[in-house]
């Protein structure tokens, strides 16, 4: 039940953020959480304050142009770290750098982060900042909505164990609660009323009628189907795949290591053990690879298949934003204390996506969706599914059960308390002039208050706001390369393949004029590859060329004697082109 019409205005929330307070930013879908965060990130950047933007999932991280909190804090999929782990983390140059420099940390979609993981982030920051203060004394801002689904946990865990507002770190941080209520996303009043009625657990008969009537709606040709269970999703996806009259290609996962651990991996990896694809299949990526431009949750369509030297046949996928990618296998692994992989699962990071589960849809905004809530088994599923849509006109609801519109009782209790605390903060701070605190916080973070400098940075930022992940990831490779790291070491440090690092160097050389001569594989190697390259270019055998007109690696490798490695040829080509 909303206590007041206006629990907190965006400007009050921004005022508190600028004062350096730890803040939990919440409110319903479309209440302007992301907008407020972006305002604050902008404010910090032009004042030269280092801010780390992260999120609990890959798909949420991209909305904000950030990375996952797991990668940023170096915790991966661990749920505990010991002193040895921490020492090892301190040896990783880029981790040490960004953790020691951080002044402000933002974690978006906080509801999907497990309590244990928030405790880990707290532990890691205390260690790197060498202080016992909460999160190492830096400002922490968490944003999200606990009416979303709870994090995935172990079988016997209750939500009480999973929700991060129940963690020690949460209590330590003493978050100010900013509960935003203005509506900015949903274009549609009706959907908005329904979502707020679910949040207040006060659903009226006209809400139910509006939902039931949506069943008859025509939502066009391109829509996503959301279901509660994997089984329904699989059935629909196979049915669609079988209807396509094209050759099918099967990709089998390569499993290695301890059987018990492999079982754990299989349950957490979203890629199937056996993946069958055809041209025109709808697919979704199930892993983040910011370097290549896809993330966990990116949707696309298979537009063909290409032979690759190293991996054999690979699918070519066109993403919804028009980017085309040749998709190589990715590896998911479990490491031991020494950082060595003791179980691994290698597979093409795709699954069929005519239909997806509601769990997977968190963090997405959908134009149109067909949703079936007949078999809802977890409270909150209905709310998550409906809040993905911008308007009721994009909804076709096939049916729902009693549970579908219920919410978790702990989340309801917590939400009521959040509203009370937010109202108190709004009353206390709404009229207060906090300028002195704002300036003191910028100084404390080592930022600038010089007006000329700020205006200069504003201009610079608006120019470079187009810089994507891809550019940030190139910078990371460049920094390690200039520090004298070998290609293999950079690949290991960044969790990428040497081939990707060689591609980075090619781009850095071409786009930024980076001197890559120290990576030269030797005159003899370059000369031999040059001769073969020339010969093949002259012959013009269509089998030797890719669609974009470049020569494939395989015919070059096969002509070398003694036979060179693919990466060696890849590297040599940089010094020929």
C-alpha positions as a printed NumPy array, in Angstrom:
array([[  0.   ,   0.   ,   0.   ],
       [  1.566,   3.288,  -0.94 ],
       [  1.73 ,   5.479,   2.136],
       [  1.846,   8.789,   0.319],
       [  1.508,   9.82 ,  -3.283],
       [  5.068,  10.969,  -3.366],
       [  7.402,   8.792,  -1.352],
       [ 10.426,  10.463,  -2.819],
       [ 11.147,  12.796,  -5.663],
       [ 14.071,  12.21 ,  -8.008],
       [ 15.689,  15.503,  -6.975],
       [ 15.7  ,  14.53 ,  -3.258],
       [ 17.288,  11.193,  -4.167],
       [ 19.905,  12.959,  -6.281],
       [ 20.565,  15.388,  -3.442],
       [ 21.302,  12.473,  -1.068],
       [ 23.489,  10.701,  -3.6  ],
       [ 25.616,  13.802,  -4.111],
       [ 26.091,  14.079,  -0.34 ],
       [ 28.016,  10.767,  -0.468],
       [ 25.403,   8.746,   1.468],
       [ 25.043,   4.992,   0.871],
       [ 21.679,   4.717,  -0.87 ],
       [ 19.192,   2.016,  -1.854],
       [ 17.27 ,   3.326,  -4.853],
       [ 13.976,   1.496,  -5.421],
       [ 10.465,   1.864,  -6.811],
       [  8.285,   0.199,  -9.413],
       [  9.306,  -0.521, -13.007],
       [  9.711,   2.734, -14.871],
       [  9.877,   4.96 , -11.765],
       [ 13.089,   6.487, -13.007],
       [ 15.76 ,   4.509, -11.118],
       [ 18.025,   4.188, -14.159],
       [ 17.454,   7.834, -15.086],
       [ 18.458,   9.027, -11.579],
       [ 21.551,   6.801, -11.605],
       [ 22.616,   8.056, -15.026],
       [ 22.23 ,  11.649, -13.803],
       [ 24.471,  10.906, -10.847],
       [ 27.072,   8.994, -12.935],
       [ 27.262,  11.958, -15.291],
       [ 27.646,  14.366, -12.319],
       [ 30.581,  12.319, -10.946],
       [ 32.314,  11.829, -14.28 ],
       [ 32.488,  15.52 , -15.163],
       [ 33.965,  16.148, -11.684],
       [ 36.582,  13.427, -12.299],
       [ 35.389,  11.086,  -9.529],
       [ 36.068,   7.399, -10.34 ],
       [ 32.741,   5.551, -10.397],
       [ 32.286,   1.826, -10.962],
       [ 29.026,   0.912, -12.646],
       [ 28.026,  -2.716, -12.2  ],
       [ 24.936,  -4.919, -12.116],
       [ 23.961,  -8.357, -10.863],
       [ 23.414,  -9.784, -14.364],
       [ 24.959,  -9.303, -17.76 ],
       [ 21.864,  -8.012, -19.43 ],
       [ 21.274,  -5.433, -16.704],
       [ 24.898,  -4.329, -16.862],
       [ 24.609,  -3.313, -20.5  ],
       [ 21.707,  -0.95 , -19.817],
       [ 24.085,   1.099, -17.766],
       [ 27.229,   0.507, -19.817],
       [ 28.876,  -1.383, -16.975],
       [ 30.11 ,  -4.876, -16.108],
       [ 28.756,  -7.516, -13.743],
       [ 29.596,  -7.009, -10.075],
       [ 31.055, -10.547, -10.036],
       [ 33.677,  -9.6  , -12.634],
       [ 34.354,  -6.167, -11.144],
       [ 34.964,  -7.472,  -7.634],
       [ 36.84 , -10.54 ,  -8.915],
       [ 34.535, -12.983,  -7.059],
       [ 33.203, -14.867, -10.134],
       [ 30.724, -17.534,  -9.059],
       [ 32.308, -18.057,  -5.612],
       [ 30.231, -17.801,  -2.486],
       [ 33.257, -17.539,  -0.145],
       [ 36.852, -16.282,  -0.352],
       [ 39.727, -16.958,   2.054],
       [ 42.926, -15.023,   2.73 ],
       [ 44.848, -16.871,   0.02 ],
       [ 42.181, -15.964,  -2.543],
       [ 42.403, -12.32 ,  -1.504],
       [ 46.211, -12.314,  -1.74 ],
       [ 45.999, -13.802,  -5.243],
       [ 43.44 , -11.182,  -6.234],
       [ 45.794,  -8.43 ,  -5.141],
       [ 48.398,  -9.789,  -7.556],
       [ 46.051,  -9.292, -10.532],
       [ 47.124,  -5.907, -11.759],
       [ 43.867,  -4.595, -13.214],
       [ 41.822,  -5.832, -10.213],
       [ 44.155,  -4.174,  -7.772],
       [ 44.04 ,  -0.958,  -9.761],
       [ 40.302,  -0.511, -10.051],
       [ 39.481,  -1.76 ,  -6.543],
       [ 42.008,   0.515,  -4.88 ],
       [ 40.95 ,   3.534,  -6.977],
       [ 37.193,   3.089,  -6.596],
       [ 35.388,   5.887,  -4.771],
       [ 31.794,   5.139,  -5.719],
       [ 30.296,   1.739,  -6.509],
       [ 26.883,   1.307,  -8.155],
       [ 25.168,  -2.113,  -8.257],
       [ 22.015,  -2.267, -10.388],
       [ 19.329,  -5.018, -10.281],
       [ 20.344,  -5.673,  -6.685],
       [ 17.37 ,  -8.001,  -6.099],
       [ 19.07 , -10.714,  -8.161],
       [ 22.314, -10.601,  -6.183],
       [ 22.536, -13.256,  -3.47 ],
       [ 23.09 , -12.098,   0.121],
       [ 26.335, -14.146,   0.231],
       [ 27.689, -12.283,  -2.781],
       [ 26.983,  -8.859,  -1.341],
       [ 28.882,  -9.976,   1.779],
       [ 31.777, -11.029,  -0.479],
       [ 31.925,  -7.648,  -2.237],
       [ 32.045,  -6.032,   1.215],
       [ 34.868,  -8.399,   2.299],
       [ 36.919,  -7.791,  -0.888],
       [ 36.66 ,  -3.989,  -0.641],
       [ 37.659,  -3.964,   3.031],
       [ 40.74 ,  -6.017,   2.136],
       [ 41.803,  -3.819,  -0.808],
       [ 41.108,  -0.538,   0.992],
       [ 42.73 ,  -1.883,   4.19 ],
       [ 39.939,  -0.694,   6.501],
       [ 37.102,  -2.261,   8.484],
       [ 34.577,   0.354,   7.341],
       [ 31.581,  -0.981,   5.383],
       [ 32.611,  -1.629,   1.754],
       [ 36.068,  -0.21 ,   2.502],
       [ 34.63 ,   3.25 ,   3.229],
       [ 33.546,   4.03 ,  -0.347],
       [ 30.055,   5.183,  -1.321],
       [ 27.82 ,   2.25 ,  -2.333],
       [ 24.576,   2.717,  -4.246],
       [ 22.337,  -0.269,  -4.871],
       [ 19.281,  -0.046,  -7.118],
       [ 16.471,  -2.427,  -7.887],
       [ 13.16 ,  -3.769,  -6.768],
       [ 12.724,  -6.744,  -4.437],
       [  9.406,  -7.638,  -6.057],
       [ 11.504,  -9.052,  -8.894],
       [ 12.377, -12.736,  -8.506],
       [ 14.881, -13.649,  -5.788],
       [ 18.374, -14.8  ,  -6.754],
       [ 18.862, -18.399,  -7.723],
       [ 20.08 , -20.264,  -4.62 ],
       [ 20.623, -23.79 ,  -3.393],
       [ 17.666, -26.18 ,  -3.338],
       [ 16.872, -25.909,   0.361],
       [ 17.45 , -22.137,   0.725],
       [ 14.57 , -19.932,   1.747],
       [ 14.158, -16.416,   0.328],
       [ 15.2  , -15.154,   3.766],
       [ 18.679, -16.603,   3.087],
       [ 18.836, -15.229,  -0.448],
       [ 17.561, -11.634,  -0.386],
       [ 20.495,  -9.322,   0.071],
       [ 18.628,  -6.914,   2.409],
       [ 18.991,  -9.767,   4.939],
       [ 22.808,  -9.79 ,   4.664],
       [ 25.341,  -8.482,   7.211],
       [ 26.793,  -6.181,   4.537],
       [ 23.402,  -4.527,   4.042],
       [ 23.062,  -3.764,   7.742],
       [ 26.644,  -2.445,   7.865],
       [ 26.111,  -0.083,   4.917],
       [ 23.24 ,   1.776,   6.68 ],
       [ 21.547,   2.549,   3.35 ],
       [ 19.295,   5.59 ,   3.021],
       [ 16.138,   4.453,   1.263],
       [ 15.013,   6.442,  -1.782],
       [ 11.695,   5.031,  -3.014],
       [ 10.763,   6.657,  -6.334],
       [  7.146,   6.631,  -7.457],
       [  6.877,   8.893, -10.505],
       [  6.191,   6.917, -13.658],
       [  8.405,   7.279, -16.712],
       [  8.5  ,   3.931, -18.54 ],
       [  5.041,   2.55 , -19.026],
       [  3.258,   4.565, -21.652],
       [  0.101,   3.093, -20.415],
       [ -1.891,   4.084, -17.379],
       [ -3.829,   0.793, -17.222],
       [ -0.745,  -1.422, -17.042],
       [  0.734,   0.958, -14.531],
       [ -2.337,   0.714, -12.256],
       [ -2.286,  -3.09 , -12.491],
       [  1.423,  -3.283, -11.559],
       [  0.96 ,  -0.935,  -8.616],
       [ -2.108,  -2.924,  -7.503],
       [  0.003,  -6.112,  -7.533],
       [  2.711,  -4.298,  -5.518],
       [  0.112,  -3.193,  -2.956],
       [ -1.561,  -6.666,  -3.136],
       [ -4.836,  -4.87 ,  -3.764],
       [ -6.086,  -6.255,  -7.098],
       [ -9.578,  -5.145,  -8.193],
       [-12.018,  -6.874, -10.536],
       [-11.425,  -4.312, -13.346],
       [ -7.695,  -5.17 , -13.231],
       [ -8.5  ,  -8.864, -13.681],
       [-10.93 ,  -8.114, -16.529],
       [ -8.281,  -6.03 , -18.372],
       [ -5.779,  -8.898, -18.042],
       [ -8.316, -11.524, -19.198],
       [ -9.314,  -9.434, -22.213],
       [ -5.727,  -9.196, -23.427],
       [ -5.994, -12.857, -24.493],
       [ -7.944, -11.76 , -27.583],
       [ -5.427,  -9.087, -28.585],
       [ -3.536,  -9.12 , -31.848],
       [  0.093,  -8.336, -30.903],
       [  1.554,  -8.697, -34.411],
       [  4.136, -11.147, -35.738],
       [  7.257, -10.355, -33.732],
       [  6.83 , -11.057, -30.057],
       [  8.544, -13.046, -27.308],
       [  6.795, -15.912, -25.545],
       [  7.321, -16.062, -21.778],
       [  6.619, -19.209, -19.747],
       [  7.153, -20.213, -16.161],
       [  8.696, -23.646, -16.848],
       [ 11.666, -24.758, -18.912],
       [  9.628, -27.733, -20.181],
       [  7.03 , -25.548, -21.968],
       [  9.781, -23.364, -23.371],
       [ 11.667, -26.369, -24.788],
       [  8.516, -27.833, -26.365],
       [  7.64 , -24.569, -28.197],
       [ 11.228, -24.031, -29.334],
       [ 11.55 , -27.569, -30.795],
       [  8.188, -27.268, -32.497],
       [  9.316, -24.051, -34.253],
       [ 12.689, -25.533, -35.155],
       [ 11.055, -28.599, -36.735],
       [  8.861, -26.364, -38.89 ],
       [ 11.908, -24.779, -40.606],
       [ 12.777, -26.522, -43.857],
       [ 16.598, -26.133, -43.65 ],
       [ 19.579, -28.381, -42.941],
       [ 20.133, -28.842, -39.208],
       [ 23.534, -28.588, -37.478],
       [ 24.195, -30.198, -34.128],
       [ 26.695, -28.857, -31.592],
       [ 27.666, -31.072, -28.65 ],
       [ 29.161, -29.692, -25.449],
       [ 32.679, -30.861, -24.519],
       [ 32.763, -31.796, -20.833],
       [ 35.914, -32.297, -18.853],
       [ 36.748, -32.953, -15.189],
       [ 35.15 , -34.17 , -11.967],
       [ 31.634, -35.68 , -12.459],
       [ 30.117, -34.096,  -9.348],
       [ 31.374, -30.641, -10.302],
       [ 30.206, -31.164, -13.872],
       [ 26.688, -31.74 , -12.577],
       [ 26.881, -28.381, -10.715],
       [ 28.163, -26.7  , -13.886],
       [ 25.425, -28.225, -16.029],
       [ 22.75 , -26.89 , -13.728],
       [ 24.14 , -23.331, -13.759],
       [ 25.093, -23.101, -17.472],
       [ 22.156, -22.1  , -19.627],
       [ 23.614, -23.577, -22.805],
       [ 22.171, -27.041, -23.62 ],
       [ 24.442, -30.087, -23.825],
       [ 23.089, -30.801, -27.3  ],
       [ 22.227, -27.754, -29.377],
       [ 20.492, -28.168, -32.745],
       [ 20.344, -25.09 , -34.982],
       [ 19.054, -24.264, -38.475],
       [ 19.184, -21.171, -40.637],
       [ 16.361, -18.75 , -39.503],
       [ 16.311, -20.165, -35.933],
       [ 15.587, -17.588, -33.226],
       [ 18.333, -17.708, -30.586],
       [ 19.446, -16.089, -27.358],
       [ 23.008, -15.748, -26.078],
       [ 23.61 , -17.293, -22.668],
       [ 26.999, -15.811, -21.765],
       [ 28.581, -12.366, -21.651],
       [ 31.294, -11.544, -24.106],
       [ 31.547,  -7.779, -24.167],
       [ 34.532,  -7.961, -26.528],
       [ 32.472,  -9.542, -29.217],
       [ 29.409,  -7.475, -28.461],
       [ 26.938,  -9.98 , -27.017],
       [ 25.633, -10.527, -23.517],
       [ 23.619, -13.021, -21.567],
       [ 20.104, -12.369, -22.899],
       [ 20.951, -10.832, -26.332],
       [ 18.421, -12.062, -28.949],
       [ 19.14 , -12.772, -32.601],
       [ 18.545, -15.032, -35.608],
       [ 20.839, -17.626, -37.239],
       [ 21.543, -16.387, -40.793],
       [ 23.894, -19.159, -41.885],
       [ 26.901, -21.344, -40.972],
       [ 30.601, -20.992, -41.755],
       [ 33.52 , -23.342, -41.591],
       [ 36.159, -22.163, -39.099],
       [ 39.71 , -23.422, -39.04 ],
       [ 39.887, -24.062, -35.367],
       [ 36.347, -24.934, -34.381],
       [ 34.82 , -26.557, -37.5  ],
       [ 31.304, -25.446, -38.448],
       [ 30.041, -22.337, -36.608],
       [ 26.689, -20.508, -36.621],
       [ 26.475, -16.95 , -37.916],
       [ 23.992, -14.857, -35.938],
       [ 22.424, -11.495, -36.657],
       [ 21.528,  -9.634, -33.447],
       [ 18.388,  -7.506, -33.09 ],
       [ 20.573,  -4.358, -33.399],
       [ 21.857,  -5.551, -36.812],
       [ 25.359,  -6.723, -35.704],
       [ 26.462, -10.013, -37.329],
       [ 28.695, -12.427, -35.404],
       [ 30.342, -15.754, -36.045],
       [ 29.709, -17.505, -32.722],
       [ 32.598, -19.55 , -31.313],
       [ 32.328, -21.989, -28.388],
       [ 32.727, -20.492, -24.907],
       [ 33.979, -22.256, -21.773],
       [ 32.367, -22.287, -18.334],
       [ 34.624, -23.67 , -15.619],
       [ 35.011, -24.344, -11.894],
       [ 38.459, -23.507, -10.532],
       [ 40.314, -24.84 ,  -7.497],
       [ 42.161, -22.768,  -4.899],
       [ 45.131, -22.303,  -7.194],
       [ 42.968, -20.924,  -9.976],
       [ 43.281, -24.12 , -12.071],
       [ 40.136, -25.343, -13.898],
       [ 39.001, -28.681, -12.388],
       [ 35.786, -28.983, -14.381],
       [ 34.824, -27.316, -17.65 ],
       [ 31.846, -27.176, -20.013],
       [ 32.496, -25.94 , -23.56 ],
       [ 29.633, -25.134, -25.911],
       [ 28.301, -22.576, -28.426],
       [ 26.789, -19.933, -26.06 ],
       [ 23.287, -20.043, -27.602],
       [ 19.868, -21.534, -26.951],
       [ 16.659, -21.448, -28.961],
       [ 14.557, -18.417, -28.14 ],
       [ 11.113, -18.427, -29.695],
       [ 10.125, -18.852, -26.075],
       [ 12.084, -18.028, -22.888],
       [ 11.445, -18.461, -19.165],
       [ 10.316, -15.543, -17.031],
       [ 13.501, -15.899, -14.962],
       [ 15.547, -15.211, -18.089],
       [ 13.475, -12.181, -19.032],
       [ 14.473, -10.152, -15.96 ],
       [ 16.097,  -6.926, -16.967],
       [ 14.585,  -6.993, -20.493],
       [ 12.078,  -4.467, -21.86 ],
       [  9.727,  -6.079, -24.4  ],
       [  7.527,  -4.397, -27.002],
       [  5.179,  -7.387, -27.246],
       [  4.916, -10.698, -25.404],
       [  2.679, -13.73 , -25.166],
       [  2.691, -14.818, -21.547],
       [  1.347, -17.946, -19.915],
       [  1.042, -17.849, -16.121],
       [ -1.211, -20.906, -15.752],
       [  1.519, -22.912, -13.991],
       [  3.121, -20.187, -11.86 ],
       [  5.109, -21.838,  -9.056],
       [  6.984, -18.912,  -7.546],
       [  5.491, -15.766,  -6.103],
       [  6.529, -12.709,  -8.066],
       [  6.694, -14.489, -11.456],
       [  3.532, -12.767, -12.723],
       [  4.746,  -9.341, -11.629],
       [  8.125,  -9.787, -13.33 ],
       [  6.544, -11.   , -16.569],
       [  3.99 ,  -8.176, -16.778],
       [  6.481,  -5.465, -15.804],
       [  8.669,  -6.327, -18.863],
       [  6.081,  -4.666, -21.103],
       [  5.764,  -1.003, -21.929],
       [  2.025,  -1.119, -22.428],
       [ -0.986,  -3.389, -22.173],
       [ -1.44 ,  -3.262, -25.95 ],
       [  1.664,  -5.447, -26.305],
       [  0.309,  -8.187, -24.007],
       [ -1.398, -11.432, -24.858],
       [ -1.987, -13.232, -21.532],
       [ -2.995, -16.848, -22.203],
       [ -4.031, -17.548, -18.614],
       [ -2.959, -17.264, -14.975],
       [ -3.473, -19.093, -11.651],
       [ -4.067, -17.686,  -8.142],
       [ -0.39 , -17.606,  -7.34 ],
       [  0.483, -15.6  , -10.451],
       [ -0.322, -12.193,  -9.004],
       [  0.962, -12.886,  -5.481],
       [  4.206, -11.545,  -4.104],
       [  6.677, -12.948,  -1.602],
       [  5.527, -12.096,   1.967],
       [  9.063, -11.134,   3.105],
       [  9.397,  -8.82 ,   0.074],
       [  6.027,  -7.213,   0.947],
       [  7.09 ,  -6.614,   4.567],
       [ 10.441,  -5.197,   3.465],
       [  8.78 ,  -2.987,   0.84 ],
       [  6.405,  -1.436,   3.407],
       [  9.358,  -0.675,   5.662],
       [ 11.287,   0.818,   2.708],
       [  8.361,   3.121,   1.967],
       [  8.234,   4.337,   5.593],
       [ 11.983,   5.01 ,   5.699],
       [ 11.842,   6.792,   2.347],
       [  8.994,   9.05 ,   3.475],
       [ 11.022,   9.95 ,   6.586],
       [ 14.052,  10.812,   4.434],
       [ 11.922,  12.88 ,   1.998],
       [ 10.429,  14.876,   4.903],
       [ 13.849,  15.379,   6.487],
       [ 15.925,  16.238,   3.385],
       [ 13.475,  17.689,   0.829],
       [ 14.069,  21.316,   1.739],
       [ 17.585,  20.976,   3.081],
       [ 20.49 ,  22.693,   1.361],
       [ 23.252,  20.065,   1.141],
       [ 25.648,  22.014,  -1.106],
       [ 28.417,  22.032,   1.542],
       [ 28.18 ,  18.204,   1.845],
       [ 28.164,  17.844,  -1.955],
       [ 31.402,  19.791,  -2.317],
       [ 33.025,  18.086,   0.653],
       [ 32.279,  14.668,  -0.876],
       [ 33.795,  15.599,  -4.27 ],
       [ 36.951,  16.838,  -2.482],
       [ 37.086,  13.664,  -0.361],
       [ 37.013,  11.595,  -3.597],
       [ 39.821,  13.629,  -5.15 ],
       [ 37.496,  15.155,  -7.788],
       [ 37.426,  18.731,  -9.139],
       [ 35.137,  21.657,  -8.203],
       [ 36.677,  24.005, -10.813],
       [ 33.777,  25.321, -12.963],
       [ 35.869,  25.753, -16.143],
       [ 37.225,  22.218, -15.859],
       [ 33.725,  20.816, -15.217],
       [ 32.267,  22.53 , -18.284],
       [ 35.223,  21.265, -20.407],
       [ 34.629,  17.714, -19.177],
       [ 30.904,  18.022, -19.94 ],
       [ 31.679,  18.847, -23.574],
       [ 34.202,  16.007, -23.793],
       [ 31.742,  13.507, -22.312],
       [ 28.886,  14.358, -24.591],
       [ 31.268,  13.744, -27.53 ],
       [ 32.566,  10.419, -26.292],
       [ 29.339,   9.041, -24.889],
       [ 29.183,   6.901, -27.981],
       [ 32.163,   4.931, -26.724],
       [ 30.981,   1.435, -26.221],
       [ 32.122,  -1.591, -24.277],
       [ 34.156,  -2.577, -27.196],
       [ 36.301,   0.522, -26.813],
       [ 36.669,   0.019, -23.067],
       [ 37.747,  -3.553, -23.565],
       [ 40.323,  -2.515, -26.197],
       [ 41.746,  -0.07 , -23.673],
       [ 42.145,  -2.893, -21.156],
       [ 44.107,  -4.993, -23.669],
       [ 46.197,  -1.957, -24.672],
       [ 47.135,  -1.219, -21.035],
       [ 48.34 ,  -4.797, -20.417],
       [ 50.209,  -4.889, -23.762],
       [ 52.021,  -1.626, -22.967],
       [ 52.976,  -3.032, -19.57 ],
       [ 54.901,  -5.695, -21.447],
       [ 52.511,  -8.656, -21.015],
       [ 52.793, -11.415, -23.654],
       [ 49.686, -12.203, -25.76 ],
       [ 49.156, -15.498, -23.866],
       [ 49.331, -13.707, -20.501],
       [ 46.912, -10.957, -21.59 ],
       [ 44.494, -13.661, -22.733],
       [ 44.824, -15.478, -19.409],
       [ 44.501, -12.256, -17.384],
       [ 41.342, -11.209, -19.221],
       [ 39.756, -14.665, -19.553],
       [ 39.811, -14.417, -23.394],
       [ 41.371, -16.502, -26.189],
       [ 44.763, -15.474, -27.686],
       [ 42.916, -15.116, -31.033],
       [ 40.647, -12.409, -29.545],
       [ 43.706, -10.567, -28.14 ],
       [ 45.414, -10.698, -31.584],
       [ 42.222,  -9.212, -33.093],
       [ 42.345,  -6.481, -30.418],
       [ 45.968,  -5.674, -31.345],
       [ 45.003,  -5.478, -35.027],
       [ 42.245,  -2.965, -34.191],
       [ 44.48 ,  -0.978, -31.811],
       [ 47.145,  -0.734, -34.509],
       [ 44.648,   0.308, -37.18 ],
       [ 42.411,   2.639, -35.119],
       [ 44.813,   4.051, -32.517],
       [ 48.191,   3.656, -34.256],
       [ 49.539,   1.365, -31.476],
       [ 53.092,   0.168, -32.138],
       [ 52.766,  -3.653, -32.096],
       [ 56.249,  -4.455, -33.409],
       [ 57.294,  -6.229, -30.16 ],
       [ 54.642,  -8.892, -30.922],
       [ 56.267,  -9.723, -34.286],
       [ 56.56 , -13.562, -34.502],
       [ 59.95 , -13.287, -36.339],
       [ 61.017, -12.403, -39.898],
       [ 61.162, -16.033, -41.087],
       [ 57.582, -16.691, -39.994],
       [ 56.266, -13.435, -41.51 ],
       [ 58.113, -14.043, -44.763],
       [ 56.757, -17.588, -45.166],
       [ 53.189, -16.484, -44.447],
       [ 53.603, -13.512, -46.843],
       [ 54.6  , -15.844, -49.73 ],
       [ 51.651, -18.208, -49.104],
       [ 49.258, -15.264, -48.746],
       [ 50.383, -13.791, -52.101],
       [ 50.109, -17.161, -53.855],
       [ 46.565, -17.805, -52.531],
       [ 45.461, -14.248, -53.375],
       [ 46.519, -14.818, -57.008],
       [ 44.772, -18.207, -57.31 ],
       [ 41.381, -16.744, -56.309],
       [ 39.986, -20.152, -55.254],
       [ 36.513, -19.244, -53.818],
       [ 36.884, -21.982, -51.14 ],
       [ 39.845, -20.09 , -49.643],
       [ 37.914, -16.858, -49.056],
       [ 35.358, -15.816, -46.432],
       [ 32.173, -13.941, -47.373],
       [ 33.793, -10.591, -46.557],
       [ 36.563, -11.25 , -49.096],
       [ 39.379, -12.035, -46.583],
       [ 41.521, -15.169, -46.949],
       [ 40.659, -17.971, -44.53 ],
       [ 43.342, -19.135, -42.136],
       [ 43.068, -22.849, -42.861],
       [ 44.569, -22.869, -46.426],
       [ 47.501, -20.732, -45.165],
       [ 48.137, -23.019, -42.157],
       [ 47.933, -26.136, -44.344],
       [ 50.525, -24.729, -46.767],
       [ 53.122, -23.997, -44.044],
       [ 55.943, -26.42 , -43.409],
       [ 56.59 , -27.351, -40.615],
       [ 52.973, -26.669, -39.808],
       [ 52.409, -23.395, -37.895],
       [ 49.786, -22.818, -35.24 ],
       [ 46.683, -20.846, -36.237],
       [ 47.435, -18.045, -33.761],
       [ 50.989, -17.771, -35.134],
       [ 49.609, -17.267, -38.673],
       [ 46.967, -14.875, -37.334],
       [ 49.738, -12.81 , -35.739],
       [ 52.007, -12.927, -38.811],
       [ 49.166, -11.573, -40.96 ],
       [ 49.142,  -8.367, -38.88 ],
       [ 52.649,  -7.64 , -40.197],
       [ 51.734,  -8.325, -43.823],
       [ 48.517,  -6.406, -44.283]])
